[in-house]
Amino acid sequence: MDDGVIKFRLDWQEGKAPGFPEMEELLLWRDRMYELGLIGYDEKHQVGYGNISVLPEALPNFVISGTQTGHIQNLAAGYYTEVTGYSISENQLTCRGPVKASSESLTHAAIYEADSEIRAVIHIHHDAQWETWLGKVPTTSEKVPYGTPEMAAEIHRLFLENDSHQEVIAMAGHQGGLISFGTSLEEAARPFMEVFA
């Protein structure tokens, strides 16, 4: 299990926490996912899992939770960073904030790139629901690992091949990995809330 390992070339510029009107809502939904056990910490493997991002109206870039923050119950603004640039083809990402960006940042970037209406992305882990949805919702190839340019390409493929109203992706090569997205944080959270709340 290699969750939380950053697989892209990262240029982290340390700075202050991002500030924007949707921050309180972002904090609320991340903590809801934690309360439901969908974002958290795997004691056995000693690794955090799950992440959340939003594309604020006031910023040109998306803001994402920091890498290895799954163990923190209430994630304050100081644990988020702004992605200031990326190149999927070059497997490279830059971010600015108090923490390094999540290891899934390129996957989030690919989703925002695939549909300009998407404003929020949530990545959770839940083995049972993953097995239930695998192959029933758009599903990435089991040969493609998370956090890679290949995963970003898989995301683009799924958006091209599937109904744009589909709001969940299962990651076949990433045990328990599910991604939801939408035009708001509430919409992105809806598929998980319908099952787990």
Backbone torsions as a table, in degrees:
resi	resn	phi	psi	omega
1	MET	NA	119.6	-176.2
2	ASP	-120.5	27.8	176.6
3	ASP	-55.0	143.7	175.7
4	GLY	87.3	-7.6	179.1
5	VAL	-84.3	122.3	179.6
6	ILE	-76.6	122.9	-175.1
7	LYS	-105.7	-3.0	177.8
8	PHE	-106.0	164.6	176.5
9	ARG	-76.9	120.5	-172.3
10	LEU	-111.9	129.3	171.8
11	ASP	-111.7	100.4	-178.1
12	TRP	-98.6	121.8	175.5
13	GLN	-104.5	108.4	-176.9
14	GLU	-65.0	135.6	-178.2
15	GLY	-163.8	-171.7	-178.5
16	LYS	-76.7	164.1	179.3
17	ALA	-63.9	143.6	177.5
18	PRO	-62.5	144.6	177.7
19	GLY	-125.9	128.8	-179.4
20	PHE	-167.8	158.1	-173.7
21	PRO	-58.2	-31.8	-176.2
22	GLU	-82.0	2.2	-175.3
23	MET	-58.7	-43.7	-178.9
24	GLU	-60.7	-39.4	178.7
25	GLU	-67.3	-38.3	177.7
26	LEU	-62.5	-45.3	178.9
27	LEU	-62.0	-41.8	-179.3
28	LEU	-61.4	-48.5	-175.9
29	TRP	-71.5	-33.9	176.5
30	ARG	-63.5	-43.8	-178.8
31	ASP	-69.0	-30.2	173.7
32	ARG	-63.5	-42.6	178.5
33	MET	-63.5	-36.4	177.3
34	TYR	-65.9	-45.5	-179.7
35	GLU	-59.1	-33.2	-179.8
36	LEU	-84.8	-2.4	179.1
37	GLY	77.8	15.2	-177.2
38	LEU	-89.6	-23.9	168.1
39	ILE	-121.2	135.4	-177.5
40	GLY	179.0	-147.5	-173.9
41	TYR	-137.3	129.4	178.4
42	ASP	-91.4	105.6	-177.1
43	GLU	-62.9	-39.7	-177.0
44	LYS	-60.2	-46.9	-177.6
45	HIS	-96.9	-3.9	179.3
46	GLN	52.9	54.4	-179.5
47	VAL	-145.3	142.7	176.8
48	GLY	-80.9	156.9	178.1
49	TYR	-142.2	151.1	177.3
50	GLY	88.5	151.9	179.7
51	ASN	-161.8	167.7	-175.8
52	ILE	-147.5	145.8	177.9
53	SER	-144.7	162.8	176.9
54	VAL	-144.1	147.9	174.4
55	LEU	-106.4	95.0	-174.3
56	PRO	-69.0	151.6	177.6
57	GLU	-62.9	-33.2	-173.1
58	ALA	-86.4	-6.9	-177.4
59	LEU	-120.4	151.2	178.7
60	PRO	-81.2	-10.7	-173.6
61	ASN	-128.4	163.7	178.0
62	PHE	-85.3	154.6	178.8
63	VAL	-112.9	133.6	-174.2
64	ILE	-134.4	151.7	176.4
65	SER	-64.6	151.4	-176.7
66	GLY	-74.9	158.2	177.4
67	THR	-64.6	145.0	178.0
68	GLN	55.0	48.3	175.5
69	THR	-114.8	6.7	-176.6
70	GLY	-62.2	-24.4	-177.7
71	HIS	-78.6	-9.3	-175.5
72	ILE	-90.7	121.6	-174.9
73	GLN	-65.4	-53.0	179.9
74	ASN	-112.9	104.8	-172.8
75	LEU	-87.0	107.7	-179.2
76	ALA	-76.2	170.0	-177.6
77	ALA	-58.1	-27.4	-179.4
78	GLY	-69.0	-1.9	178.3
79	TYR	-110.1	20.8	177.6
80	TYR	-121.5	156.3	-179.3
81	THR	-141.5	153.8	178.0
82	GLU	-96.9	126.6	174.3
83	VAL	-78.5	117.5	-174.4
84	THR	-99.6	-10.2	177.9
85	GLY	179.6	158.8	178.4
86	TYR	-163.7	159.7	172.1
87	SER	-138.5	111.2	179.7
88	ILE	-65.6	-43.0	-177.4
89	SER	-64.5	-31.3	-179.8
90	GLU	-97.2	2.2	178.2
91	ASN	54.6	49.7	-173.1
92	GLN	-136.2	146.0	179.9
93	LEU	-149.0	142.7	173.8
94	THR	-118.2	145.2	177.9
95	CYS	-144.9	158.2	178.9
96	ARG	-135.1	125.5	179.5
97	GLY	163.2	-172.4	-177.2
98	PRO	-74.6	-17.5	-176.5
99	VAL	-135.6	163.7	175.1
100	LYS	-76.2	147.4	-178.9
101	ALA	-66.6	153.4	177.2
102	SER	-53.6	149.6	177.6
103	SER	-65.4	-14.3	178.7
104	GLU	-96.5	12.0	-173.8
105	SER	-58.6	-38.0	179.6
106	LEU	-66.5	-32.8	176.6
107	THR	-66.2	-44.5	176.0
108	HIS	-59.4	-44.6	-179.8
109	ALA	-58.3	-41.9	-179.4
110	ALA	-63.3	-36.8	179.6
111	ILE	-68.6	-46.0	177.3
112	TYR	-61.0	-36.5	179.4
113	GLU	-67.2	-35.5	-174.2
114	ALA	-73.0	-27.1	-177.8
115	ASP	-148.5	112.5	-175.3
116	SER	-67.4	-12.9	178.7
117	GLU	-83.2	-15.3	-178.5
118	ILE	-73.8	130.1	-179.4
119	ARG	-121.3	-3.1	-177.6
120	ALA	-154.3	144.0	-179.8
121	VAL	-137.5	135.9	177.4
122	ILE	-129.1	128.6	176.9
123	HIS	-115.5	121.8	-177.9
124	ILE	-124.6	172.7	172.8
125	HIS	-128.9	130.0	175.0
126	HIS	-160.1	105.2	-171.7
127	ASP	-58.2	-46.9	-175.7
128	ALA	-65.0	-45.3	-179.4
129	GLN	-69.7	-33.9	175.8
130	TRP	-59.1	-45.9	179.3
131	GLU	-65.3	-35.6	178.8
132	THR	-66.6	-41.4	-174.7
133	TRP	-89.1	-17.0	-175.8
134	LEU	-55.9	121.7	-179.6
135	GLY	81.8	-13.9	178.6
136	LYS	-94.8	-28.3	170.9
137	VAL	-109.3	165.9	176.5
138	PRO	-49.8	129.5	-170.9
139	THR	-130.0	130.5	178.2
140	THR	-74.4	160.9	178.4
141	SER	-63.1	140.0	179.0
142	GLU	-68.7	-12.4	179.9
143	LYS	-85.7	-8.3	-173.9
144	VAL	-101.5	119.2	179.1
145	PRO	-79.2	159.2	-179.3
146	TYR	-68.9	160.8	170.2
147	GLY	66.2	23.0	-176.7
148	THR	-121.8	163.3	174.0
149	PRO	-59.1	-31.5	178.0
150	GLU	-64.3	-37.9	176.5
151	MET	-66.7	-40.8	177.0
152	ALA	-60.0	-41.2	177.5
153	ALA	-64.2	-37.6	176.7
154	GLU	-63.4	-40.9	177.6
155	ILE	-59.6	-47.2	178.9
156	HIS	-61.3	-41.0	178.8
157	ARG	-60.3	-45.6	-177.7
158	LEU	-64.4	-37.5	178.2
159	PHE	-66.7	-34.6	178.6
160	LEU	-72.0	-35.2	-172.8
161	GLU	-90.8	-17.9	-172.5
162	ASN	-118.3	163.0	176.6
163	ASP	-55.7	128.0	-177.5
164	SER	-64.4	-14.3	179.4
165	HIS	-84.4	-5.8	176.0
166	GLN	-66.7	128.5	-172.0
167	GLU	-111.9	5.4	-178.8
168	VAL	-134.2	140.8	173.4
169	ILE	-124.5	135.3	173.4
170	ALA	-100.5	138.9	-178.6
171	MET	-103.7	97.6	-172.8
172	ALA	-62.9	-30.7	-179.4
173	GLY	-92.6	13.5	-176.0
174	HIS	-136.9	90.8	-173.4
175	GLN	-43.0	119.0	176.9
176	GLY	81.0	-4.4	-172.4
177	GLY	-78.9	122.9	176.5
178	LEU	-131.6	143.0	179.4
179	ILE	-126.1	132.9	172.8
180	SER	-121.4	160.3	-177.2
181	PHE	-157.8	162.2	179.8
182	GLY	-174.8	-176.9	-178.6
183	THR	-79.5	-6.3	176.1
184	SER	-152.3	167.3	177.3
185	LEU	-63.6	-39.4	179.1
186	GLU	-62.4	-42.2	179.2
187	GLU	-66.9	-40.2	178.9
188	ALA	-64.1	-35.5	-178.4
189	ALA	-78.1	-20.2	-171.2
190	ARG	-53.8	-46.5	-179.1
191	PRO	-59.8	-35.5	179.4
192	PHE	-77.3	-37.4	179.3
193	MET	-66.1	-35.1	179.4
194	GLU	-64.8	-30.1	-179.1
195	VAL	-90.8	-42.4	-167.8
196	PHE	-103.6	-20.6	-171.1
197	ALA	-76.5	NA	NA
